[in-house]
Amino acid sequence: MEKLLFFLKKQKNKIEIFEFIYAHLKSYSETYTEKELNEKLRNYMMIFATMRRYLVDYKFVIRDNYGQHYQLNPEVELEKLNIRIETVEEKSLSFLMF
């Protein structure tokens, strides 16, 4: 699998990437241990801890107080997400990957 080479600076592009990853995480599980989430994120980016931090900061993922368990945020708008994910998948994120 190809991995993200770098993060874009534009907010819109970051959100599209987070939505894409959120949708793929949701297809596996709603909750993850830190180790499980790291393994999934490693598929998308070599610096997976940065991606995990962004997902928490942008409220796509909710972290427990101890940082050991993560839950996908059920309040993410799925209708909007599905439309945008299809757009991102059509592009295959090729402009961001190596």
QUIPE-V661717 format. One record per residue. RES is the residue in one letter. OMEGA is omega in whole degrees, 0 to 359 (NA if undefined). NEAR is the number of other ideal C-beta (glycine too) atoms within 8 Angstrom. Layout:
BEGIN
res->RES omega->OMEGA near->NEAR
res->RES omega->OMEGA near->NEAR
END
This chain:
BEGIN
res->M omega->177 near->4
res->E omega->182 near->5
res->K omega->177 near->10
res->L omega->180 near->11
res->L omega->181 near->6
res->F omega->176 near->5
res->F omega->175 near->8
res->L omega->182 near->8
res->K omega->183 near->4
res->K omega->182 near->6
res->Q omega->182 near->5
res->K omega->181 near->6
res->N omega->177 near->9
res->K omega->182 near->12
res->I omega->178 near->9
res->E omega->179 near->11
res->I omega->180 near->14
res->F omega->179 near->12
res->E omega->179 near->14
res->F omega->181 near->12
res->I omega->178 near->13
res->Y omega->181 near->14
res->A omega->179 near->11
res->H omega->176 near->10
res->L omega->182 near->13
res->K omega->180 near->9
res->S omega->179 near->5
res->Y omega->185 near->6
res->S omega->176 near->7
res->E omega->181 near->6
res->T omega->182 near->7
res->Y omega->165 near->11
res->T omega->179 near->8
res->E omega->180 near->10
res->K omega->180 near->6
res->E omega->180 near->9
res->L omega->177 near->13
res->N omega->180 near->11
res->E omega->179 near->8
res->K omega->182 near->12
res->L omega->178 near->13
res->R omega->177 near->9
res->N omega->185 near->7
res->Y omega->185 near->12
res->M omega->180 near->10
res->M omega->179 near->5
res->I omega->187 near->6
res->F omega->180 near->11
res->A omega->177 near->7
res->T omega->179 near->9
res->M omega->179 near->13
res->R omega->180 near->13
res->R omega->178 near->8
res->Y omega->180 near->11
res->L omega->177 near->13
res->V omega->181 near->12
res->D omega->181 near->6
res->Y omega->173 near->9
res->K omega->171 near->9
res->F omega->181 near->12
res->V omega->178 near->14
res->I omega->181 near->9
res->R omega->175 near->8
res->D omega->184 near->8
res->N omega->182 near->4
res->Y omega->180 near->5
res->G omega->182 near->6
res->Q omega->182 near->6
res->H omega->182 near->10
res->Y omega->178 near->14
res->Q omega->175 near->9
res->L omega->182 near->13
res->N omega->182 near->9
res->P omega->181 near->5
res->E omega->177 near->5
res->V omega->184 near->11
res->E omega->184 near->6
res->L omega->181 near->6
res->E omega->178 near->6
res->K omega->181 near->7
res->L omega->182 near->12
res->N omega->179 near->9
res->I omega->183 near->8
res->R omega->179 near->10
res->I omega->178 near->11
res->E omega->178 near->8
res->T omega->180 near->9
res->V omega->181 near->12
res->E omega->178 near->8
res->E omega->179 near->6
res->K omega->181 near->8
res->S omega->181 near->6
res->L omega->185 near->11
res->S omega->180 near->6
res->F omega->181 near->5
res->L omega->190 near->9
res->M omega->176 near->10
res->F omega->NA near->4
END
